[in-house]
Amino acid sequence: MDQMTSLRVFREVVEAGSFVAAAGRLGMSPPMASKHVAQLEKSLGARLLHRSSRHLSLTEAGTAWYEQSRRALDLLDAAEAAIGQTSETPRGQLKVSAPVWCATPRFARVLADYRERYPEVLVDMHLENRKVDLAADGYDLALRATQELSSALIARPLCRVPFYLAGTPAYLKRAGGAPALPADLARLGAIVPSYVNLENLALKGPGGRMFPLRLAPAMRSDDTTLTLHAVHAGMGIAFMPLWLIDDDLAKGRLVRLLPDFDSPPVTLFAVYTSRQYMAPKLRTFIDFLSERLGGMQPKSAARSAPAEEKPRKL
């Protein structure tokens, strides 16, 4: 016999005051209820109930066992109820790792809208430009922008993220004007990510021809936001995600360079550890990001312009 069922039968017998009443509550026959209690007594090696034709009472061992087992069953019932509710309503803390450049007003709006729809989920965002170990570091989800993803990871593509090479009009004017070809970039200082191998960079030009990209580092940084500030300060040019610089491009504070030459496309993925038993908080968050980020449109086509002109708004 199942011991958990026997524990529940014993509790019902004590609280109902008879085997007949307890059996009726549990949907079993009185003899089966009696067998469950007898089996429990046998496994414990102690009598739990004084039985007579008209009355049941707890023995000393039965009293101690009832108090302890009742608490244990109450905890189990509460846990089952919590899981049952969670399967319907997303709730709990969701620990998420994301690139630093997700710190934008539009991404914050996405998070705010998710919170409005699922107020019982607490999103714990960690912005960092490193690949976290989801299991070891206790993350539920990581957002990763990459051209290639390990086959060992479970990932769902969310959206494409263009990266544009840009600089301020003032810096470009001071440096002799906007470059016309990738080879012209060597005369400009660049703020480059500290985690990128500069030898592997290339741009795709008209007709699909690949051009090696040679940048002259003015500074290295692992923080995309600091990179943007350095570009605004006139330190040099940089590759930055459109999410981060779209407004600057639209308002002419930055100019996109070499618009006819594209960097390899980057996809933002939602990376997690298992497809099985996905908590509602994780499933709804990924679905929400896919819906909202996939529909994001840039404010500007972000074409380049000469240093003395503003970029066109299409």
Secondary structure, DSSP 8 states (H G I E B T S, - for coil): --HHHHHHHHHHHHHHSSHHHHHHHHTS-HHHHHHHHHHHHHHHTS--EEE-SS-EEE-HHHHHHHHHHHHHHHHHHHHHHHHHHHTTS--EEEEEEE-GGG-SHHHHHHHHHHHHH-TTEEEEEEE-SS---HHHHT-SEEEEEES---TTSEEEEEEEE-EEEEE-HHHHHHTTS--SSGGGGGGSEEEEETTS-GGG-EEE-GGG-EEE---EEEEEES-HHHHHHHHHTTS-BEEEEHHHHHHHHHTTSSEE--TTSB---EEEEEEES-STT--HHHHHHHHHHHHHHTT---SS------TTS-----
